Amino acid sequence: MSDEADSLKDNSGAAERVETPLYQEIVRKLLEEIDAGAYAVGDRLPTEQELCSRFAVSRHTVREALRRLQEMGYILRRQGSGSVLAARRADGRFVNSISSLDELVQYATSTRLEILSVDRIIVEEELAGRLGCRPDTQWFRVSALRRTRETSEPFSYVEVYIDAAFSDVVRNLEVVQYAIYTVLEQRYGVRIAEVMQDIEAAPASLNVASRLHVPPQSPILVITRRYFTDDGRLVEIAVNTHPGAGFRYTMSLQRR
């Protein structure tokens, strides 16, 4: 048994407590404190280092606990500023906060992607205009659903477009547990230097509505990310569609 498990096990040594993931113990305790009024909305929670010391666990375990609290809508995590209590009650929405390429990797590894189809297509003019790429070019289109590790209902329908020159990337996508752009970098030696992101509201098409189990024409949030290499080449486009009532995107803007 690990030192971390020893530190969080109660005196009874009950087997069910030992089997509880360590981060869940931290989540449970922090939720108890939030419910008891130990923190007001806007207050900073203890730092990662303080939580590591308090619970005698690794920084990885603490970060996972804080990530779960963020997904539940309780806290906002700001780089360099720690975690801030955003709500005393969970709002039931998936909360996403991405401000760097590193956080995109964390997002990919903390959720799961179910591949629905992979097609090689020629992008016609109308679709090219929506994607921001050149018409009559060839791309692989990967359609997928993204879920959290704990839930069966998808929180996002995803279409990823990959430059057809990178055919190896679409093989065995089912076992890829990290951001697709990192596969491009590792297999082809390219470097993603910039990601441009657009966020817009739209009505759900019949296809999207059927994927996300929402009524057609209901409000959805569409987040499109375009990945550019050092030399300005567009190599990947990810269109993430979320039900409006089940998703919240948070962003921290800092003055320099």
Buried (B, 14 or more C-beta within 10 A) or exposed (E): EEEBBEEBBEEEEEEEBEEBBBBBBBBEBBBEEBEEEEBEEEEEBBEBEEBBEEBBBBEEBBBBBBBBBBBBBBBBBBEEEBBBBBBEEEEEBBBBBBBEBEBBBBBBEBBBBEBEEBEEEEBEEEBBEEBEBEEEBEBBBBBBBBBBEEEEEBBBBBBBBBBBEBEEBBEEBEEBEBBBBBBBBEEBEBEBEEBEBEEEEEEBBEEBBEBBEBEEEBEBBBBBBBBBBEEEEBBBBBBBBBBBBBBBBBEEEEEE
